[in-house]
Amino acid sequence: MSILESQEGGNAPSPRSFAIAHQRPKSSFVGCSRITDYEVLGKLGEGTFGEVHRARSKKTGALVALKKIIMHNEKDGFPITALREIKLLKLLSHKNILRLEDMAVEHPARSTDKRKRPIMYMVTPYMDHDLSGLLDNPSVHFTVPQIKCYMLQLLEGLKYLHANHILHRDMKAANLLINNKGILQIADFGLARHYDGEVPKPGKGGGEGRRDYTSLVVTRWYRPPELLLHLKRYTTAIDMWGVGCVFGEMLVGKPILAGESDGHQLEIIFELCGSPTDENMPGWRSLPGAEAIHPRPRPETISQRFGSHGPVAVSLLRELLKLDWRSRINAIDALQHPYFRTAPYPAQPGELPSFEESHELDRRKFHDRRAALPPAPKGGTVGRGPHDGSNAGFGGGGGDGFGSRNGVNGGRYPRNSRDPPPADGRVPAWHRDRGLPPRPPPPIDYPLDHPDGYRDRGGRPPRGGGGGRQDVDTYIPSYDRDAPRRRRDDRDDRRHDWDRPRRPDFDERARASRTRSRSRSPIVRDRERDRDRDRDRDRDMYRR
Ligand SMILES: Nc1ncnc2c1ncn2[C@@H]1O[C@H](COP(=O)(O)OP(=O)(O)OP(=O)(O)O)[C@@H](O)[C@H]1O
C-alpha cells in the first residue's frame, strides 16, 4: 500500500507512519551477512562515492553489487546519510527502484586492534550498466523505442517515489542502473529524503513546496535553475528537471548541460531554456541567488537544438526543462505524454539488446578503445558539429549542436571507424575529446548554512546552503573521467582486507605526524600546515 492510498488529501505522513504503512516483505531483506558470504569479483565504480564491487553470493550464486559505506570520521560513528539511504531502500519496493537485499559486514583481519571498526556494505542485485557508462560505450547506440522504454521506466520509478513523499535529489545518468534484461532502476538514495506537502496531482505540475530543505543537493549538471538560485522550499520538480537532462543526454549521447561552475550552469540553462522572466519563471527575482545575476534576454532554443528528434520529443523535453518549477510536468503527466503514444512506440524491456557491461571504471576501457581507433585523416568532419567544442556541447543554428549522429543518440563516439572520411578542417568524433569541461577548481569559500541532508562525503560539512556566490562550486559532478584520478588515500582511509595491506589508522597517522612536526622548524611546520589545509579543503569539496 502506498502512502498515497493511506492519506486523504495528500497530507504528508510522518517518516514513522510512512515506514509502518510501507513495509517491504520481510523475506526480501536478508539482514546482516558476513563479507565472506560473498566472493568479491572486481571493482565496478570508484570516485567521489568510494567503491562499489561486483560479487557473487556463495549461498545463492546470485551476482550482487557491494557498496561500501564510507566512514570518513569514524569517531562520529555510522554516517547518518548512509542510515537514511538504508532505511529508505529497505522500505521501497518497486520494479524500477534498486532493491537493498542485505547488509554485509567485513571484520578487520586483526581483531585485536580495537580501533579498527568493521566495514559495512550495502548489497544490491548486480546491474550490468549505469546509463552514463552505457552512453559512453562506443558500440552502444540507443534507438528511439529503447529511449522511450527507459524513459517510461524512469518515470514509473519516480512516480512511485514522489507518490510516497520521497525526493531523490540526485537524479543523473550515473544513478540509473540498467540490466541486460532491459530493466532500468533508480539507485543511490544517499541524498534522498522524505518530504512534507502534497504529492503530485495530474495536471498540477510540481505544485508549491511546504517547507525548506537544503539547496545543496543534485549534481551540478542535473541541477534545476531554482536550486541554483537557492530556492529552499522546493518540490518533486527538482527530480523532474534531472529527468529532462537525462532524456536530452539519451537523445544526443552526452550530458546536455555540463556547467563549469554554478554561475556557468545557470548561464547555459538560460541559453537553452531562455532567460527567466515573470512569465516563464514567476517569482524568480525574489530568489536569494537572483540578486547577483542580470541575465541578458535570450529566447528558448530547445527546438533548434533538439528539433532533429521530432516535435513530440521536443515537446516533452520542453515540459521537463521548464524554468517554472510549479508548472514543470510531473511524472504522472509525463507518462501520459504523446511522446510515448507516437510511433516508433516504446520497446518492451525484454526486446532490448544486451550490451557488454559498462560502469564507472569501464569508461577508462572505452576511452582506451577510442584511442586505439585509427587516427582521423587530417581535417575530418565525422560527428563534429559546428559548435561541438569544449563548452557543454551546444551548437547554435540547425540540428542539436552535439555533432552529427550515427543512430539516434550517436553516442559520445562514432559507430565505427569506417565512417565516411571527414572533410575540411574538423576533428573527427573518435578523435575529439568528450566536450565536457574539466573538473572545477576548489571553491574559494562555501556558502553559509546547511539545514539538513548534505551528503556525508567526509570532512566537515559545507558551510553553505543559500545565498552563495554564483561562481562558487557547490556540487561537483563525478564526470571528468579523463582528468587525473585523485589519490586513493585522499578519498577514504580504509582498506579492504582482501586486496590491500593494512594502512595505519587515523590515530596512528596523527601520532606519527605530531612526532614528525615536533622535530621540524617552525617554517617547515607552517608550510606543512598550509599544505594540509589545502588538501583537506580539496578533499572536502570532492566528497560533498
Ligand atoms: N547494483 C549495482 N550494480 C552494478 N553497478 C552498480 C550498482 N550499484 C552501483 N553501481 C555502480 O557504482 C556507481 C556508484 O554507485 P552509487 O551511485 O550508488 O554510489 P555513490 O557513492 O552514491 O556515487 P555518486 O558519488 O556517483 O553519487 C554507479 O554509477 C554504478 O556504476
The ligand as a Gaussian input file, in Angstrom:
#p B3LYP/6-31G(d) Opt

LIG

0 1
 N       23.712000      -2.653000      -8.072000
 C       24.681000      -2.222000      -8.868000
 N       25.042000      -2.940000      -9.937000
 C       26.018000      -2.531000     -10.750000
 N       26.706000      -1.378000     -10.596000
 C       26.397000      -0.612000      -9.550000
 C       25.373000      -0.988000      -8.625000
 N       25.289000      -0.022000      -7.691000
 C       26.200000       0.904000      -8.024000
 N       26.883000       0.563000      -9.133000
 C       27.957000       1.307000      -9.810000
 O       28.601000       2.148000      -8.875000
 C       28.400000       3.533000      -9.214000
 C       28.218000       4.349000      -7.946000
 O       27.116000       3.843000      -7.196000
 P       26.227000       4.805000      -6.316000
 O       25.762000       5.928000      -7.187000
 O       25.210000       4.026000      -5.598000
 O       27.341000       5.307000      -5.290000
 P       27.583000       6.753000      -4.728000
 O       28.663000       6.580000      -3.742000
 O       26.370000       7.326000      -4.171000
 O       28.038000       7.517000      -6.060000
 P       27.946000       9.052000      -6.568000
 O       29.046000       9.788000      -5.904000
 O       28.178000       8.938000      -8.060000
 O       26.573000       9.574000      -6.267000
 C       27.184000       3.551000     -10.137000
 O       27.200000       4.668000     -11.006000
 C       27.360000       2.228000     -10.873000
 O       28.286000       2.350000     -11.932000

